[in-house]
């Protein structure tokens, strides 16, 4: 079952990577939510919750879009870690290091989204482009928030 007569492989590939990026980033964000310590604890704890809730909703939208296009959605940690542009580890224990790690991951998802939108620019899959565009706006907002929260750049 597919919206289009032929399976849209490019769209499915682009969405699969974004799904994987988003799932791994969801885990990273919860890691910070749970383990952050220090003066900024409350602000970062609350901000990270907003962000992982958005990511949680987004993975469902992206996975279902893959299904609409006739693809099979990646759905295991193993697949997500292979497809994502970064891994699930946070290399820092301090608050600023954790924020920088999240910032780097959001910037990588942003890059994957921009690359994906460019790849689909010749297709007529405007529904997918719309999903990708709204994900891009989210990550750009978070990049701004994380930069504004970082104590030293
Ligand atoms: Fe919580």
Backbone and ligand atoms as CSV (ligand in chain L), in Angstrom:
chain,resi,resn,atom,element,x,y,z
A,1,UNK,N,N,0.860,-1.197,0.000
A,1,UNK,CA,C,0.000,0.000,0.000
A,1,UNK,C,C,0.891,1.239,0.000
A,2,UNK,N,N,0.658,2.072,-0.989
A,2,UNK,CA,C,1.467,3.290,-1.073
A,2,UNK,C,C,0.640,4.424,-1.657
A,3,UNK,N,N,0.927,5.621,-1.216
A,3,UNK,CA,C,0.244,6.803,-1.746
A,3,UNK,C,C,0.504,6.962,-3.225
A,4,UNK,N,N,1.726,6.641,-3.630
A,4,UNK,CA,C,2.121,6.830,-5.017
A,4,UNK,C,C,2.137,5.486,-5.725
A,5,UNK,N,N,2.121,5.507,-7.061
A,5,UNK,CA,C,2.074,4.243,-7.794
A,5,UNK,C,C,3.359,3.440,-7.592
A,6,UNK,N,N,4.487,4.138,-7.505
A,6,UNK,CA,C,5.744,3.425,-7.252
A,6,UNK,C,C,6.250,3.808,-5.875
A,7,UNK,N,N,6.948,2.879,-5.226
A,7,UNK,CA,C,7.523,3.190,-3.917
A,7,UNK,C,C,8.549,4.313,-4.095
A,8,UNK,N,N,8.483,5.286,-3.228
A,8,UNK,CA,C,9.368,6.430,-3.361
A,8,UNK,C,C,10.630,6.200,-2.528
A,9,UNK,N,N,11.630,5.552,-3.145
A,9,UNK,CA,C,12.818,5.127,-2.398
A,9,UNK,C,C,13.594,6.298,-1.797
A,10,UNK,N,N,13.725,7.377,-2.574
A,10,UNK,CA,C,14.504,8.518,-2.050
A,10,UNK,C,C,13.826,9.082,-0.811
A,11,UNK,N,N,12.513,9.264,-0.890
A,11,UNK,CA,C,11.786,9.804,0.270
A,11,UNK,C,C,11.908,8.865,1.466
A,12,UNK,N,N,11.781,7.571,1.228
A,12,UNK,CA,C,11.870,6.594,2.320
A,12,UNK,C,C,13.269,6.629,2.945
A,13,UNK,N,N,14.298,6.718,2.109
A,13,UNK,CA,C,15.676,6.779,2.634
A,13,UNK,C,C,15.895,8.029,3.476
A,14,UNK,N,N,15.440,9.160,2.963
A,14,UNK,CA,C,15.615,10.421,3.692
A,14,UNK,C,C,14.873,10.352,5.034
A,15,UNK,N,N,13.624,9.894,5.000
A,15,UNK,CA,C,12.818,9.825,6.227
A,15,UNK,C,C,13.401,8.825,7.228
A,16,UNK,N,N,13.963,7.726,6.717
A,16,UNK,CA,C,14.533,6.712,7.621
A,16,UNK,C,C,15.705,7.281,8.404
A,17,UNK,N,N,16.525,8.059,7.725
A,17,UNK,CA,C,17.655,8.676,8.430
A,17,UNK,C,C,17.158,9.679,9.478
A,18,UNK,N,N,16.150,10.464,9.124
A,18,UNK,CA,C,15.616,11.449,10.075
A,18,UNK,C,C,14.955,10.742,11.262
A,19,UNK,N,N,14.288,9.636,10.992
A,19,UNK,CA,C,13.689,8.848,12.080
A,19,UNK,C,C,14.784,8.374,13.035
A,20,UNK,N,N,15.862,7.827,12.460
A,20,UNK,CA,C,16.964,7.317,13.284
A,20,UNK,C,C,17.624,8.450,14.068
A,21,UNK,N,N,17.928,9.541,13.390
A,21,UNK,CA,C,18.513,10.710,14.068
A,21,UNK,C,C,17.620,11.137,15.239
A,22,UNK,N,N,16.318,11.220,14.975
A,22,UNK,CA,C,15.378,11.729,15.983
A,22,UNK,C,C,15.280,10.782,17.167
A,23,UNK,N,N,15.293,9.475,16.893
A,23,UNK,CA,C,15.177,8.503,17.992
A,23,UNK,C,C,16.424,8.531,18.874
A,24,UNK,N,N,17.588,8.584,18.235
A,24,UNK,CA,C,18.835,8.605,19.010
A,24,UNK,C,C,18.927,9.925,19.791
A,25,UNK,N,N,18.492,11.006,19.173
A,25,UNK,CA,C,18.509,12.300,19.861
A,25,UNK,C,C,17.489,12.342,21.010
A,26,UNK,N,N,16.378,11.652,20.842
A,26,UNK,CA,C,15.390,11.519,21.925
A,26,UNK,C,C,16.064,10.872,23.147
A,27,UNK,N,N,16.824,9.809,22.889
A,27,UNK,CA,C,17.507,9.121,23.988
A,27,UNK,C,C,18.571,10.020,24.639
A,28,UNK,N,N,19.344,10.699,23.805
A,28,UNK,CA,C,20.367,11.625,24.314
A,28,UNK,C,C,19.727,12.711,25.181
A,29,UNK,N,N,18.579,13.216,24.720
A,29,UNK,CA,C,17.909,14.310,25.422
A,29,UNK,C,C,17.374,13.824,26.768
A,30,UNK,N,N,16.868,12.594,26.803
A,30,UNK,CA,C,16.414,12.042,28.083
A,30,UNK,C,C,17.592,11.798,29.011
A,31,UNK,N,N,18.721,11.400,28.454
A,31,UNK,CA,C,19.927,11.212,29.252
A,31,UNK,C,C,20.253,12.520,30.002
A,32,UNK,N,N,20.204,13.637,29.278
A,32,UNK,CA,C,20.479,14.940,29.901
A,32,UNK,C,C,19.391,15.276,30.927
A,33,UNK,N,N,18.138,15.046,30.566
A,33,UNK,CA,C,17.010,15.311,31.472
A,33,UNK,C,C,17.210,14.586,32.815
A,34,UNK,N,N,17.657,13.346,32.739
A,34,UNK,CA,C,17.797,12.537,33.955
A,34,UNK,C,C,19.085,12.843,34.710
A,35,UNK,N,N,20.170,13.074,33.986
A,35,UNK,CA,C,21.491,13.056,34.630
A,35,UNK,C,C,22.152,14.419,34.820
A,36,UNK,N,N,21.555,15.468,34.276
A,36,UNK,CA,C,22.194,16.778,34.419
A,36,UNK,C,C,22.249,17.190,35.903
A,37,UNK,N,N,23.333,17.851,36.263
A,37,UNK,CA,C,23.496,18.373,37.623
A,37,UNK,C,C,24.084,19.769,37.545
A,38,UNK,N,N,23.887,20.556,38.568
A,38,UNK,CA,C,24.511,21.877,38.599
A,38,UNK,C,C,23.496,22.992,38.708
A,39,UNK,N,N,24.023,24.229,38.634
A,39,UNK,CA,C,23.187,25.415,38.866
A,39,UNK,C,C,22.017,25.513,37.887
A,40,UNK,N,N,22.234,25.054,36.660
A,40,UNK,CA,C,21.168,25.167,35.650
A,40,UNK,C,C,20.220,23.990,35.644
A,41,UNK,N,N,20.299,23.146,36.682
A,41,UNK,CA,C,19.515,21.904,36.667
A,41,UNK,C,C,18.056,22.106,36.276
A,42,UNK,N,N,17.364,22.989,36.975
A,42,UNK,CA,C,15.919,23.074,36.757
A,42,UNK,C,C,15.581,23.519,35.330
A,43,UNK,N,N,16.272,24.550,34.860
A,43,UNK,CA,C,16.001,25.059,33.510
A,43,UNK,C,C,16.290,23.981,32.455
A,44,UNK,N,N,17.412,23.291,32.608
A,44,UNK,CA,C,17.796,22.291,31.606
A,44,UNK,C,C,16.899,21.059,31.703
A,45,UNK,N,N,16.559,20.684,32.931
A,45,UNK,CA,C,15.656,19.545,33.147
A,45,UNK,C,C,14.312,19.812,32.456
A,46,UNK,N,N,13.769,21.000,32.608
A,46,UNK,CA,C,12.465,21.322,32.013
A,46,UNK,C,C,12.561,21.498,30.500
A,47,UNK,N,N,13.604,22.172,30.040
A,47,UNK,CA,C,13.772,22.385,28.592
A,47,UNK,C,C,13.946,21.041,27.874
A,48,UNK,N,N,14.745,20.160,28.457
A,48,UNK,CA,C,14.986,18.869,27.801
A,48,UNK,C,C,13.696,18.050,27.729
A,49,UNK,N,N,12.830,18.211,28.715
A,49,UNK,CA,C,11.549,17.494,28.668
A,49,UNK,C,C,10.691,17.983,27.489
A,50,UNK,N,N,10.643,19.290,27.301
A,50,UNK,CA,C,9.905,19.830,26.135
A,50,UNK,C,C,10.465,19.251,24.848
A,51,UNK,N,N,11.787,19.173,24.778
A,51,UNK,CA,C,12.416,18.726,23.533
A,51,UNK,C,C,12.192,17.235,23.290
A,52,UNK,N,N,12.297,16.417,24.343
A,52,UNK,CA,C,12.083,14.983,24.079
A,52,UNK,C,C,10.618,14.676,23.792
A,53,UNK,N,N,9.702,15.472,24.349
A,53,UNK,CA,C,8.284,15.271,24.002
A,53,UNK,C,C,8.046,15.569,22.522
A,54,UNK,N,N,8.661,16.631,22.027
A,54,UNK,CA,C,8.532,16.954,20.601
A,54,UNK,C,C,9.127,15.822,19.749
A,55,UNK,N,N,10.313,15.355,20.137
A,55,UNK,CA,C,10.969,14.277,19.377
A,55,UNK,C,C,10.132,13.000,19.404
A,56,UNK,N,N,9.511,12.728,20.540
A,56,UNK,CA,C,8.679,11.522,20.663
A,56,UNK,C,C,7.495,11.585,19.693
A,57,UNK,N,N,6.857,12.758,19.612
A,57,UNK,CA,C,5.751,12.914,18.658
A,57,UNK,C,C,6.251,12.837,17.225
A,58,UNK,N,N,7.432,13.393,16.991
A,58,UNK,CA,C,7.965,13.449,15.624
A,58,UNK,C,C,8.298,12.063,15.077
A,59,UNK,N,N,8.852,11.185,15.896
A,59,UNK,CA,C,9.227,9.865,15.361
A,59,UNK,C,C,7.989,9.129,14.844
A,60,UNK,N,N,6.866,9.337,15.474
A,60,UNK,CA,C,5.640,8.685,15.010
A,60,UNK,C,C,5.198,9.242,13.658
A,61,UNK,N,N,5.241,10.557,13.525
A,61,UNK,CA,C,4.861,11.207,12.256
A,61,UNK,C,C,5.776,10.728,11.123
A,62,UNK,N,N,7.071,10.687,11.394
A,62,UNK,CA,C,8.047,10.323,10.360
A,62,UNK,C,C,7.903,8.840,9.983
A,63,UNK,N,N,7.760,7.982,10.982
A,63,UNK,CA,C,7.623,6.536,10.701
A,63,UNK,C,C,6.345,6.264,9.906
A,64,UNK,N,N,5.271,6.934,10.253
A,64,UNK,CA,C,4.014,6.704,9.530
A,64,UNK,C,C,4.085,7.242,8.105
A,65,UNK,N,N,4.825,8.302,7.910
A,65,UNK,CA,C,5.043,8.819,6.543
A,65,UNK,C,C,5.794,7.771,5.698
A,66,UNK,N,N,6.777,7.109,6.303
A,66,UNK,CA,C,7.512,6.039,5.602
A,66,UNK,C,C,6.527,4.957,5.153
A,67,UNK,N,N,5.619,4.583,6.036
A,67,UNK,CA,C,4.625,3.552,5.708
A,67,UNK,C,C,3.696,4.012,4.596
A,68,UNK,N,N,3.290,5.292,4.638
A,68,UNK,CA,C,2.403,5.830,3.587
A,68,UNK,C,C,3.045,5.734,2.223
A,69,UNK,N,N,4.373,5.836,2.210
A,69,UNK,CA,C,5.106,5.819,0.937
A,69,UNK,C,C,5.465,4.397,0.508
A,70,UNK,N,N,4.999,3.407,1.258
A,70,UNK,CA,C,5.240,2.023,0.874
A,70,UNK,C,C,6.522,1.440,1.442
A,71,UNK,N,N,7.219,2.171,2.307
A,71,UNK,CA,C,8.460,1.666,2.898
A,71,UNK,C,C,8.207,0.929,4.196
A,72,UNK,N,N,9.264,0.269,4.668
A,72,UNK,CA,C,9.182,-0.391,5.976
A,72,UNK,C,C,9.964,0.484,6.958
A,73,UNK,N,N,9.346,0.789,8.069
A,73,UNK,CA,C,9.992,1.701,9.002
A,73,UNK,C,C,11.052,0.990,9.848
A,74,UNK,N,N,12.265,1.559,9.931
A,74,UNK,CA,C,13.222,1.036,10.899
A,74,UNK,C,C,12.585,1.162,12.285
A,75,UNK,N,N,12.822,0.189,13.158
A,75,UNK,CA,C,12.142,0.227,14.458
A,75,UNK,C,C,12.921,-0.483,15.564
A,76,UNK,N,N,14.204,-0.665,15.364
A,76,UNK,CA,C,15.014,-1.257,16.442
A,76,UNK,C,C,16.187,-0.321,16.757
A,77,UNK,N,N,16.692,-0.413,17.974
A,77,UNK,CA,C,17.846,0.415,18.350
A,77,UNK,C,C,19.020,0.142,17.423
A,78,UNK,N,N,19.174,-1.133,17.072
A,78,UNK,CA,C,20.266,-1.524,16.183
A,78,UNK,C,C,20.188,-0.757,14.846
A,79,UNK,N,N,19.003,-0.744,14.247
A,79,UNK,CA,C,18.832,-0.018,12.973
A,79,UNK,C,C,19.031,1.486,13.167
A,80,UNK,N,N,18.476,2.012,14.246
A,80,UNK,CA,C,18.594,3.456,14.480
A,80,UNK,C,C,20.060,3.870,14.617
A,81,UNK,N,N,20.820,3.070,15.369
A,81,UNK,CA,C,22.230,3.431,15.581
A,81,UNK,C,C,23.045,3.316,14.294
A,82,UNK,N,N,22.657,2.383,13.422
A,82,UNK,CA,C,23.362,2.261,12.134
A,82,UNK,C,C,23.027,3.422,11.206
A,83,UNK,N,N,21.768,3.862,11.233
A,83,UNK,CA,C,21.318,4.889,10.278
A,83,UNK,C,C,21.599,6.317,10.727
A,84,UNK,N,N,21.694,6.532,12.036
A,84,UNK,CA,C,21.788,7.907,12.548
A,84,UNK,C,C,23.160,8.516,12.258
A,85,UNK,N,N,23.210,9.829,12.244
A,85,UNK,CA,C,24.461,10.551,11.959
A,85,UNK,C,C,25.344,10.739,13.193
A,86,UNK,N,N,24.912,10.219,14.354
A,86,UNK,CA,C,25.696,10.337,15.596
A,86,UNK,C,C,25.271,9.182,16.489
A,87,UNK,N,N,26.066,8.917,17.527
A,87,UNK,CA,C,25.692,7.798,18.400
A,87,UNK,C,C,24.938,8.291,19.633
A,88,UNK,N,N,24.586,7.357,20.497
A,88,UNK,CA,C,23.701,7.684,21.618
A,88,UNK,C,C,24.456,8.145,22.863
A,89,UNK,N,N,25.785,8.138,22.813
A,89,UNK,CA,C,26.542,8.484,24.010
A,89,UNK,C,C,26.692,9.998,24.188
A,90,UNK,N,N,26.740,10.417,25.433
A,90,UNK,CA,C,27.056,11.810,25.742
A,90,UNK,C,C,28.441,11.774,26.367
A,91,UNK,N,N,29.375,12.451,25.741
A,91,UNK,CA,C,30.769,12.329,26.163
A,91,UNK,C,C,31.164,13.214,27.330
A,92,UNK,N,N,30.207,13.893,27.938
A,92,UNK,CA,C,30.556,14.825,29.016
A,92,UNK,C,C,29.636,14.620,30.204
A,93,UNK,N,N,30.164,14.859,31.401
A,93,UNK,CA,C,29.345,14.725,32.607
A,93,UNK,C,C,28.878,16.089,33.106
A,94,UNK,N,N,29.562,17.161,32.652
A,94,UNK,CA,C,29.182,18.488,33.163
A,94,UNK,C,C,28.093,19.104,32.281
A,95,UNK,N,N,27.403,20.047,32.885
A,95,UNK,CA,C,26.255,20.686,32.268
A,95,UNK,C,C,26.551,21.282,30.876
A,96,UNK,N,N,27.610,22.062,30.800
A,96,UNK,CA,C,27.924,22.719,29.533
A,96,UNK,C,C,28.313,21.700,28.457
A,97,UNK,N,N,29.074,20.691,28.870
A,97,UNK,CA,C,29.471,19.636,27.936
A,97,UNK,C,C,28.258,18.880,27.406
A,98,UNK,N,N,27.295,18.633,28.274
A,98,UNK,CA,C,26.062,17.947,27.851
A,98,UNK,C,C,25.297,18.794,26.832
A,99,UNK,N,N,25.198,20.091,27.110
A,99,UNK,CA,C,24.481,20.992,26.192
A,99,UNK,C,C,25.189,21.060,24.840
A,100,UNK,N,N,26.519,21.093,24.883
A,100,UNK,CA,C,27.285,21.138,23.630
A,100,UNK,C,C,27.079,19.860,22.818
A,101,UNK,N,N,27.001,18.737,23.511
A,101,UNK,CA,C,26.763,17.458,22.842
A,101,UNK,C,C,25.395,17.467,22.153
A,102,UNK,N,N,24.383,17.949,22.871
A,102,UNK,CA,C,23.042,18.041,22.272
A,102,UNK,C,C,23.051,18.997,21.083
A,103,UNK,N,N,23.740,20.118,21.246
A,103,UNK,CA,C,23.809,21.121,20.176
A,103,UNK,C,C,24.405,20.500,18.908
A,104,UNK,N,N,25.486,19.754,19.076
A,104,UNK,CA,C,26.141,19.119,17.929
A,104,UNK,C,C,25.169,18.166,17.221
A,105,UNK,N,N,24.432,17.392,18.010
A,105,UNK,CA,C,23.484,16.437,17.421
A,105,UNK,C,C,22.364,17.168,16.674
A,106,UNK,N,N,21.829,18.235,17.269
A,106,UNK,CA,C,20.771,18.992,16.579
A,106,UNK,C,C,21.311,19.588,15.279
A,107,UNK,N,N,22.557,20.024,15.283
A,107,UNK,CA,C,23.140,20.592,14.053
A,107,UNK,C,C,23.293,19.510,12.978
A,108,UNK,N,N,23.612,18.288,13.403
A,108,UNK,CA,C,23.722,17.189,12.430
A,108,UNK,C,C,22.348,16.814,11.861
A,109,UNK,N,N,21.322,16.813,12.695
A,109,UNK,CA,C,19.970,16.525,12.170
A,109,UNK,C,C,19.567,17.634,11.195
A,110,UNK,N,N,19.890,18.865,11.555
A,110,UNK,CA,C,19.571,19.992,10.666
A,110,UNK,C,C,20.230,19.794,9.301
A,111,UNK,N,N,21.483,19.373,9.308
A,111,UNK,CA,C,22.199,19.140,8.054
A,111,UNK,C,C,21.522,18.013,7.250
A,112,UNK,N,N,21.161,16.938,7.935
A,112,UNK,CA,C,20.483,15.831,7.245
A,112,UNK,C,C,19.136,16.277,6.668
A,113,UNK,N,N,18.436,17.141,7.397
A,113,UNK,CA,C,17.147,17.645,6.897
A,113,UNK,C,C,17.341,18.515,5.654
A,114,UNK,N,N,18.332,19.386,5.698
A,114,UNK,CA,C,18.585,20.262,4.546
A,114,UNK,C,C,19.005,19.413,3.333
A,115,UNK,N,N,19.918,18.456,3.557
A,115,UNK,CA,C,20.325,17.553,2.470
A,115,UNK,C,C,19.112,16.804,1.910
A,116,UNK,N,N,18.248,16.338,2.804
A,116,UNK,CA,C,17.062,15.576,2.384
A,116,UNK,C,C,16.095,16.433,1.580
A,117,UNK,N,N,15.853,17.642,2.041
A,117,UNK,CA,C,14.931,18.543,1.322
A,117,UNK,C,C,15.493,18.838,-0.078
A,118,UNK,N,N,16.807,19.024,-0.159
A,118,UNK,CA,C,17.435,19.263,-1.472
A,118,UNK,C,C,17.267,18.049,-2.381
A,119,UNK,N,N,17.470,16.861,-1.818
A,119,UNK,CA,C,17.335,15.625,-2.624
A,119,UNK,C,C,15.927,15.470,-3.177
A,120,UNK,N,N,14.939,15.955,-2.436
A,120,UNK,CA,C,13.549,15.777,-2.858
A,120,UNK,C,C,13.021,16.959,-3.664
A,121,UNK,N,N,13.898,17.936,-3.949
A,121,UNK,CA,C,13.403,19.161,-4.577
A,121,UNK,C,C,12.862,18.914,-5.988
A,122,UNK,N,N,13.323,17.863,-6.637
A,122,UNK,CA,C,12.820,17.577,-7.984
A,122,UNK,C,C,11.615,16.632,-7.960
A,123,UNK,N,N,11.314,16.078,-6.805
A,123,UNK,CA,C,10.202,15.123,-6.737
A,123,UNK,C,C,8.903,15.893,-6.496
A,124,UNK,N,N,7.795,15.181,-6.574
A,124,UNK,CA,C,6.525,15.852,-6.262
A,124,UNK,C,C,6.006,15.402,-4.902
A,125,UNK,N,N,6.922,14.946,-4.069
A,125,UNK,CA,C,6.517,14.472,-2.753
A,125,UNK,C,C,6.488,15.653,-1.769
A,126,UNK,N,N,5.548,16.546,-2.005
A,126,UNK,CA,C,5.468,17.765,-1.201
A,126,UNK,C,C,5.067,17.474,0.245
A,127,UNK,N,N,4.321,16.386,0.442
A,127,UNK,CA,C,3.928,16.003,1.805
A,127,UNK,C,C,5.156,15.700,2.658
A,128,UNK,N,N,6.098,14.952,2.066
A,128,UNK,CA,C,7.334,14.634,2.808
A,128,UNK,C,C,8.158,15.895,3.035
A,129,UNK,N,N,8.257,16.731,1.996
A,129,UNK,CA,C,9.020,17.975,2.137
A,129,UNK,C,C,8.436,18.831,3.264
A,130,UNK,N,N,7.127,18.811,3.387
A,130,UNK,CA,C,6.458,19.574,4.442
A,130,UNK,C,C,6.815,19.019,5.831
A,131,UNK,N,N,6.803,17.694,5.957
A,131,UNK,CA,C,7.194,17.066,7.233
A,131,UNK,C,C,8.641,17.451,7.568
A,132,UNK,N,N,9.521,17.358,6.570
A,132,UNK,CA,C,10.940,17.676,6.797
A,132,UNK,C,C,11.113,19.150,7.163
A,133,UNK,N,N,10.356,20.016,6.511
A,133,UNK,CA,C,10.448,21.457,6.788
A,133,UNK,C,C,10.028,21.777,8.218
A,134,UNK,N,N,8.986,21.101,8.698
A,134,UNK,CA,C,8.562,21.409,10.064
A,134,UNK,C,C,9.563,20.837,11.075
A,135,UNK,N,N,10.194,19.719,10.740
A,135,UNK,CA,C,11.259,19.204,11.618
A,135,UNK,C,C,12.447,20.174,11.634
A,136,UNK,N,N,12.760,20.730,10.483
A,136,UNK,CA,C,13.868,21.679,10.393
A,136,UNK,C,C,13.618,22.886,11.303
A,137,UNK,N,N,12.397,23.398,11.271
A,137,UNK,CA,C,12.068,24.563,12.109
A,137,UNK,C,C,12.238,24.233,13.595
A,138,UNK,N,N,11.847,23.018,13.997
A,138,UNK,CA,C,12.028,22.603,15.397
A,138,UNK,C,C,13.514,22.599,15.776
A,139,UNK,N,N,14.333,21.940,14.944
A,139,UNK,CA,C,15.746,21.816,15.312
A,139,UNK,C,C,16.446,23.179,15.324
A,140,UNK,N,N,16.033,24.066,14.425
A,140,UNK,CA,C,16.643,25.395,14.415
A,140,UNK,C,C,16.277,26.163,15.686
A,141,UNK,N,N,15.051,25.975,16.155
A,141,UNK,CA,C,14.640,26.640,17.393
A,141,UNK,C,C,15.444,26.096,18.589
A,142,UNK,N,N,15.638,24.778,18.597
A,142,UNK,CA,C,16.394,24.174,19.702
A,142,UNK,C,C,17.862,24.611,19.662
A,143,UNK,N,N,18.418,24.710,18.461
A,143,UNK,CA,C,19.815,25.169,18.320
A,143,UNK,C,C,19.945,26.573,18.935
A,144,UNK,N,N,19.003,27.413,18.632
A,144,UNK,CA,C,18.987,28.769,19.214
A,144,UNK,C,C,18.897,28.702,20.740
A,145,UNK,N,N,17.992,27.874,21.252
A,145,UNK,CA,C,17.812,27.760,22.707
A,145,UNK,C,C,19.073,27.232,23.395
A,146,UNK,N,N,19.675,26.209,22.801
A,146,UNK,CA,C,20.866,25.616,23.419
A,146,UNK,C,C,22.019,26.616,23.420
A,147,UNK,N,N,22.174,27.340,22.320
A,147,UNK,CA,C,23.250,28.351,22.253
A,147,UNK,C,C,23.016,29.435,23.306
A,148,UNK,N,N,21.752,29.812,23.480
A,148,UNK,CA,C,21.440,30.868,24.459
A,148,UNK,C,C,21.648,30.387,25.887
A,149,UNK,N,N,21.568,29.073,26.101
A,149,UNK,CA,C,21.714,28.511,27.443
A,149,UNK,C,C,23.162,28.215,27.806
A,150,UNK,N,N,23.995,27.950,26.779
A,150,UNK,CA,C,25.393,27.615,27.034
A,150,UNK,C,C,26.109,28.746,27.771
A,151,UNK,N,N,26.855,28.383,28.817
A,151,UNK,CA,C,27.539,29.408,29.599
A,151,UNK,C,C,28.795,29.917,28.903
A,152,UNK,N,N,29.565,28.971,28.331
A,152,UNK,CA,C,30.701,29.408,27.526
A,152,UNK,C,C,30.567,28.682,26.196
A,153,UNK,N,N,30.873,29.361,25.120
A,153,UNK,CA,C,30.604,28.798,23.790
A,153,UNK,C,C,31.704,27.824,23.396
L,1,LIG,FE,FE,10.930,13.706,33.803
